[in-house]
Structure formats: structure tokens, C-alpha cells
Amino acid sequence: MAADGGDRVADGRDRVTALRRTTALAAALLAALVLAVAGSVPRALAAPNTDSEGGTAALRKALDQAARAYGQAKAKLDASKKRQAQYAAQLKATELRLAELRAHVQELAATAYRTGPLTPLMTLLNSASPEEFLERAVTVEMLAKRDDQQLREYAQAQAEAAEQKALVDNEVKIQTKQLADMAKRKRQAEQALIAAGGGRSTTSLAKFNSPAAKPAPRNPDGSWPSESCSVDDPTTSGCITPRTAHALSEAKADGFNHYVSCYRSGGSGEHPKGRACDFAAAKNGFENVNATGSDKEYGDRLAAYFLKNADALGVMYVIWYGRIWMPSTGWRTYSGCCGPAETHKNHVHLSML
């Protein structure tokens, strides 16, 4: 009996040991499965995307106001330049016609000075017969009408030239005003950046042969239409504005196909308004490291692309690698702490007007 009891105890211990081994093996297999599944999930989906565009709500509000006012002034400036070019072309054509008419008027004046005005009495005295008188009288009437028409055309051309010149001069005044407003908005953006701890002028990106994007629709006066978050965001389950969707589509069409995330419900920046996108420097997502090598070059090329096409697409600002670019200021240092997301060293941030 004692022997049988000892055998049963030993057998139980062996079973426990085997069970423990089985449990450990199962745990190891489960851990390996979890790692495999996690490894198959794109890094972009697992990586947090909660940066606040690298600044305070007050800074973003100031930049938004400055950028929009600057954009409006620039749109008015560009529209004025187009009108000025049209008026200048009309003035040039009128001045050419005026020069021709002036030559005829001067010829009439010279003839009248030499011979005096041609009147029916002079025609009668110089006619040898009634028939010749009638013929000369008809000629005098025709010449008088021609001379009168030329004089009228000359006076009209003078009035048109004066009006067109006034229009050109008025456009110059408009442009002077808009340039002053643009300079004011530039100072406003610079002061906001400096107050937030950035704003120092910095070097530009290397030059890239960026493709030209198809321009986004504008209002007839050249301004940007007001848009809401009304288009399904292809990068999230949220929404973006039509202009943001256009910029995203153009970038992808021109070869920028790394991971992108646009709409985000939280925060007070442009993402919740559907006016911003984050473009990862790495192909598959927002790696938690500063971009280097080919990833850094990709970000440089993408930022340069949006700079070149800022006017065509309606870009408000671009943030990349600790710097911000606005049409009014150029590249400036940008506040942000402390990781690659906050300093925008792992993704390019695009905000749209």
C-alpha cells in the first residue's frame, strides 16, 4: 500500500509538471501570436496622433486671423493687378488711335492756317460755271462732315484716355493699400510666433523641382470661398473641406503616397474643422522618432511641394521639422515640445485657408 501511495504521489507530481509546461508553452505561443498580430497592424494605426499643431490655442487663433487677412489682401491685390493690366492695355490702344487722329487734326489745322476755311462763298467765287459750283459745294459739305467726324473722334478718344488713365491710377492706390495690409498681417504673424517662443527667421528648404498642382476653385473676385467640413475624409471616418480634399488629392496624384491623417475631433486647431492634414514622413505611419535619411527627404520634398503650390491650393501654413512656413513670413522657427510629433519632425502638417 505504501508503495502504491508513493507511486500515485509521484504520478501526480509528473502531471503537475507537465501541466505547468503546457501552460508555459501556451503562454509563449499566445505572446508570439500577439506580437505577430501587432506587427501586422500598420504603425500608423497604432501610433498616437494627438499633437496640438505645436502651439497654444491663442497662437493658432492669431495665426489664423493673420493668414486669412493676408490671403484676402493678396487676393484683392492680384485682382487689382489683373484689372490694371486690362485698363493699361485699353489705354495703350486708345493712345495709338489718339495719335492717328491727332495727325489728321494737325493736318486740318495746318490747311486752315494756310488757305483759310473753305466756305460756299469761296467756292462760288472760284467756280467757272453753275455745274462746277454745285460739284464743289457737294465736296465742301463732304469735307466738312469728314473733318467734323475726325474732330469728334479725337475729342472722344481724349476723354476715353483720361478715363482709362484714372482707372489705372485708382488700381495703383488699391494695390498700395493691400500691400500695406499684407505687411501689417505679416508683422501680426511674426509677433504671435515670437510671443510663443519662436518666430526667428530660418533657412529655406533645398530647392526641389516640385510639380504644379491644379488650382482649387476661387470666387469670381479671386477670393477663397467659405467652406465647411462637408466632404468625407478618405483618411479617417471624419470630414474635411472641399479645398482640403483637393490639396490631399493633388499631393497623392503627384506621388506623395505615405500615410496621411486629416480629420481629428479633439483639439482647437484646424483638424477638427477639416482644414488640416498630417502627412507622415515614414511610409506606413507616424514613427516616434525624428525623420532621417529618405524619410526626411520625403518630408522636405512634400513641404516644398505645398510651398510652391500655396497660392494655387489655398495653403494657410505648413509646419515641418520645428519650423513653420506662411506666405507672409516665409520659414520661421516654431515652438513645440518635446517629441517628434509635437515638434513635427515625423510628419508634415498642412493647414488650409
Secondary structure, DSSP 8 states (H G I E B T S, - for coil): -HHHHHHHHHHHHHHHHHHHHHHHHHHHHHHHHHHHHHHHS-HHHHS-----TTS-HHHHHHHHHHHHHHHHHHHHHHHHHHHHHHHHHHHHHHHHHHHHHHHHHHHHHHHHHHH----HHHHHHT-SSHHHHHHHHHHHHHHHHHHHHHHHHHHHHHHHHHHHHHHHHHHHHHHHHHHHHHHHHHHHHHHHHHHTT---B------------------TTS------S-EE-TTSSSEE-HHHHHHHHHHHHTT--S-EE---SSSSSSGGGT-EEEEESSSSS--SS---HHHHHHHHHHHHHHHHTHHHHTEEEEEETTEEEETTTEEEE----SSTTTTTSSEEEEEE-
